[in-house]
Amino acid sequence: MIRLLSLVLLLAAAMLVGPWLTQHPGYLMLVLGPWTIEMTLVGFVILLVLTLGLLWLTLRIVRPFLGFRNWTLNPFRGRQQRKARLAFEQAALALAAGRFQDAEQYFDRSDAMPEFTMLRQSMACYAALQAGHAAKAMQLAEQLDATQAQSCYVKADLLLRQNQAKAALELLQPHMLIPADAPLLAPLYFQALLAAGHNIEVFHTVLKAIEQKWFTKAQWQLQRYQIYPQAIRNLAAQGVFDESSDYWLALPSKERKSMAAVVGRVWAKVKAGQAEQAEKLLVDHLAYTDLPLVWPVLKQIPLKRHVVLLRKQLQHWLRDHKEDAVLYATLAYCAEQDGEPLQAEMAWQKALQYQPGLKIS
C-alpha cells in the first residue's frame, strides 16, 4: 500500500513539475579552483541519478566481500527486513515465555540474519508443535538443511515428542556412524533406544559412548540418570534383568557401581517385590551430594512403607542442611510413601519455601 501511494505521488509530481522544468531548465555553475562546470539544473539531476545508480550497482557487487550482505539501499526492503527481524525477536520471547500460539504467528512473519536462519527455522518448528500443529512442525522441519546434524536433531526430537520412537531411531542411526555428529545426537539416540524398547542395546551403546567420548565428564554424570534407571526398570518389568548377564558385566566397574546404576537396581528390586532389600541398597550407597540427581528418579519408585532407613538418613542430613529444598522434597516423598499426607504437605511447603521453582511432580 505504501509503495503504491508513493508511486502515485511520484507520477503526480512528475506531471506537474515536468512541463515547468522543460520551460525553465535552470542554470548551474560550479567553480573548483581553475575549473568551471556549467550545466542546466535538469542535466545535473540526471547526472546525479546516474551517479547514484552506478554507486548502487558497485555496492551490489562488492558488498558480499565486505560483509554487508544484509545492507540495502532500498528503503522499502530495509523496512520489511526490520519488521521481520523484530518479529523474530518477538517470536523468540514468546517461545521462551510459553506463549506458543503467539510465537507461531510471529515466526510466520519473521526473518533472521543468515547465521541465525537455522536457529529461526528450528524454533519455528517447536513453536508450531507446542501450539498443537504437529503436521506444520514436521513440514517446517523438512525444510531444514538435511546435511546438517542440527537438522537431524530437530526432526528426531519432534518425532520423540510425538511418541514416534522407531521413526526417530531410523533417522538417527546413520548419523551416529559419523564421529562429528554423534556427540550432538547421542542424548536423543539413547532416548529413542529406551522409548523403542531396545534396552539391552542401550548398554552396548554405553560402551561406544565411553570409548568415543560422546559426553564430557559433567555431561555423562547427568546422562547416567537418564539411561540406567529407565533401562534397568524396563528389563526388570520384563523379568529379564540379571546382574550376571553379559551386557551388564561388559560395563566398566565404575559404571555398574555408579549411583545412577544403583537407583536402577533399586527400582528392579521393587519390581521383583523386594522393597526392603531395595531400601537397604539405596541407603547403603546414597550420599547427601547425590540427592539432587537421585530425587527425580527416586520419586517415581514405589517404596511404599519401606522408607524407615531412608527417612532416618534424611533426618540426619537435615541437622546440617536445614535450608536444602531437595532434602525436604525427599522427606515429603517418604511421608507420602508411608501414608502421612499431612507430614508430606508440610515438607513440600518447606521445599518450596527454599526453592520456589522446584518441581514437585
N, C-alpha and C positions, 0 to 999 in steps of 0.2 A: 504494500500500500504506500509506504514511504517512497519507494523507488518510482512508482507511477506518478505520485504527486510531484516529485522533483522533476521528472521528465516533462510533465505538463507545464510547470512553471518555467522550465528552461526554454521550451518551444515558444511560450508566450513572450518571454523576454527577447528571444531572437526575432520574432515577428515585429516587435515594437522598436527594438534598438537597431536591427539590421538595416532597414532603409535609411534611417537617420545617419548611421555611420557611413553609408555609401555616399551621401551628400557632404558629410563633414568627416573626412578620414582622419583629421587631426595631423599634428606635426610634432616630431620628437627629435631633439638633438642632444647627443651625449658627447661630452668633451672629456677625454682622458689624456692629459698631457699634450703631446703633439698630434694625437689622433682625434678626429672628429667624426662621429657617426650620426647620419641624418636618415630618418625614415618616418613613414606615417605611423600613427598610433595602431592602426589595424595591422600593419605589417609587423610591428613589434609584438602584438598579441599573438599573431600566427607563429612568429619565431619563438616566443616564449612557450607556446603549446608544444611545438616540435621539440624544443629542448627538454621540456619535462617528459615528453614521451620517450625520447632517447634515454634519459636518465632512468625512467621506469623499466625500460627494456634491459638496460645494463644491470640494474639491481636484480631483475628476474633471473639473469644468467649467473651472476656471481654470488647471490645470497646463500645458495646451498653450501658454497665453500667457506663462507664467513660465519655460518652458524645462525643465519636469520631466516630459517625455514618457515617460521610462523608469522613473520612480519609482512604486512601488506600495505600497499598504497590505496587500496580500495576501501573507502570509508564504510561502505555498506557491509562488505565482507568482514572487516575488522569488528564492526558492531555485532554481527552474527557470532563471530568467534568469542567475543567477550561474554555474550549471553550464554553460549554453550559451555564455556569454562565455568561461569557462575552456576549453571545448572549442575555441572559435575560436582562442584563443591557442596551445593545444597543436597545433592543425592548422597554423597558420602556422609554428610552429617546426619541425614535422615536414616540411613542404614545403620550408623553407629548408635543412634537413639532408639532403634527398633521400630521406626515408622516405615514399615516395608512397602506399603502401598504408595506413600509419597515418594519414597526412594525410587520405586519402579518408574513412576511417571517422570521424575527428574532425569533418570538415566535415559529415557526415551528421547529427551531433548538435549542431552549433554554431549560434550566432546572433551577431549583431553589432549595435552601435549603428546607428541609422538612417543616419547619414552614412557608415558603412562597409559597408552592405549590398551595394553594387555590388562593392566590393573582395572581400568574402567569397565572393560568388557566382562571381566571376571566378577566384579562387584555387581554389575547389572544382572548376571546370572543368579547370584544369591538373592538379590532383591526380588526378582521375579518368583523364585522358588518360595521364599518366605511370604510373599504376597498371595500365594496359593495358585500360581500359574506355572506348574511344573513343565508343561509342554513348551511354553515360551522360554523357560530357563534352559531346556535342553537345546532348543533351536539356537539360542544365543551362544551356547557352549560349542555347538558345531561350527560356528563362525570363527572360533579361536584358531590360532596357528597350530595345526596338528603336529608340526615338527618339534614343538617346544614341550618340555616336561611340565611346565606350569599349566599348559592347556590340558594335559592328561590328568593332572592333579584335580583341576576344577571339575572335569567331566566325571572322574571316578568318585569324587566327593558328592557330587549331585546324585549320582546313582545310589551311593550308600545311604544318603539321606532319604531316598525313596524306597529303601529296602530291596534294592536290586543288586545284591552282593555278587552274584555269579557274573552279571554283566560287567560290574566294576573289576572283578578279578581278571576276566578275559582282557579287559582294556589295559590293566596294569602289568600283567605278566611279561609282555615283550619288553617293556621299558625297564623292568627290574634286571634285565640282562645287560643294560647299558650302565657302566660304572658311574658316569656323571649324573644319571637320572635317579639311580637307586636311593641315595640318601634323602632326596626330597620326597619321594613317593613311598618310602618304607613305612611310615606310620599308617598310611591308608592301606597299604598292602597287608599288613598284619590285621587291621580291622576287617578287611574283606575276607581274609582267610578264616577268621573267627566267625564272622557272620554267615559264611558259606558252609560252615561245619567242617572245615579242614583242620581239625585241632592238632592232629599228630604232625601235619605238615608245618604247623606253627613252630614246633620245637626244632625241626630240621632247618627252618628259615632263621631261627635264632642263631644257629652256628654260622650261617652266612653273614648275618648282620654283624656279629662279633669279628669274624675274620676280615670282612671287607670294610669295617669301621663305618657303618651307615649312620651311627649316632655318636655324639660326643659323650663323655663320661656323665655329665649332668643330664643330658637328654635320655641316656639309657637308664639312669636311675629312676626317672619318671616313667619311661616306656615299659619297664618291667611290670608295673602295676596295671598297665593296660593289656598285658599279654598273659602272664602266668595265672592269675586268679581265674580269669574267664576260661582259658583253655583247660585248666585242670578241672574246674567246675563242670564244663561241658562233657569232658571224658568221664568224670565221676557219675554224672547223670545217666550216661550210657552204660555204666558199670564196667568200664574198661580201663580206668586209671590204675596204674600199677607202678610203684616206685622201683621195681626191679626190671621194668621194661627197657628195651634198647634205646628208645627215643629219649627216655628220661636220663639214663646213665650216660648217654652220649654228651649231655650238657656238662660244661665245666663245673667243678665242685662249688665254685663261688656262686654260680647261678642257682644251683639246687639249694644252697644254704641261704640265699638272699631272702629278705623279709617278704618280698612280693611272692616268692615261691611258697614260703611258709603259710602265708594267708591263703593261697590256693589249696594247699594241703589241708588247712583248717576247714575250708569250705567242703573239700572232698569227704572229710571225716563226718561232718554234719550230714552230708547227703547219705552217708553209709549208716547213719543212726548212732554215731559215736560222738555225741555232743560233749560229753565230759572229757574225753581224750582230746577233742578239738580245743576246748578251752585251755587245758594244760599245755598243749603245744603252743598255743598263741601266747600265753603268759610267759612261758619259758624263753621265748625268743624276742618278745616285744620290748623295745626300748622307748623311752619318752620321745626321743628325736624322730622316731618312726611314725608317730601318731598322725601328723598332717597328711602323710601319704597313705597310711593304712586305713584311716577312718572312712574315706569314701567307699572303700571295698567292704570294710567290716560292717557298715550299717546295712548291707544287703544280706548278711549271713544270719540266718535264724538260729542263734544260740539258745533262745528261749531262757529258761531259768538257770542255765549253766553259765552264769556270769559272775559267780561269787568271787572267784580268784581274780578275775579281771577287774571287778569293782574295787577290791581291796588295793590292787596295784595302782589304780587311778586315784584313789583317795590318798595314797602315799605320795604320789607325784603332786597332788593338789596342794600339799603343805608348802612346797617351794615355788609353785607356779599358780598363784591364786587368780591371775588375770588371763589365763590361757583359754581362749574361746573353744578351740578344738577339744581340749580336755573336758570342758563342760558338755560339749556336744556328745562326746563318747559316753560320758556319765548318763546323759539323757537316753542314749541308746540302751545302756544297761538297764535303766529303770523301765523302759518300755518292754524290754525282753522279759523282765521279772514281774511284769504286770502291775507296775506302780505309775499310773498316768500322772498323778499329782506331782510326784518327785521328778518325773520326766519333764513336765511343763516348767517347773522351777529351774531345772538345769538348762533348758532351752532359753529361758529368759536371760540367764546369766551369760550363755554363749553369745546371744545376740547383743547383749549389752556391751561386751568387749569386742565384738566383730559384727557390726550390723549387717554386713553383706554376706554373712555365712549362709550357705545353702543348707537347709535342714532336711531336705529330702532328695 
